[in-house]
């Protein structure tokens, strides 16, 4: 279980960073060229869905990590 947790702790920030950059690029491109309609595209919706899931998972892992490190009274 710790190996899986360590793997996700290493890989999730990189995945989230890449997905955030992709979504920002699509957003900026969509603002300048509305005819391309990236934000109405089915692929963009799936990228946003995966991004949301990975952010939720990364947040849960960070919460679990902080609870483990907190000294018990």
LINGI-V752973 format. One line per field, one symbol per residue. phi: phi as a letter, one per 40 degrees, with the letter a starting at -180 (. if undefined). burial: I if it has 9 or more other C-alpha atoms within 8 Angstrom, else O. Layout:
BEGIN
phi=???
burial=???
END
This chain:
BEGIN
phi=.cccccccccccccccccccccccccccccccbcccfcccccccccccccdcccccccccccccccccccccb
burial=OOOOIOOIIOOIIOIIOOIIOOIOOIIOIIOOOOOOIIIOOOOIIOIIOOIOOIIOOIOOIOOOOOOOOOOOO
END
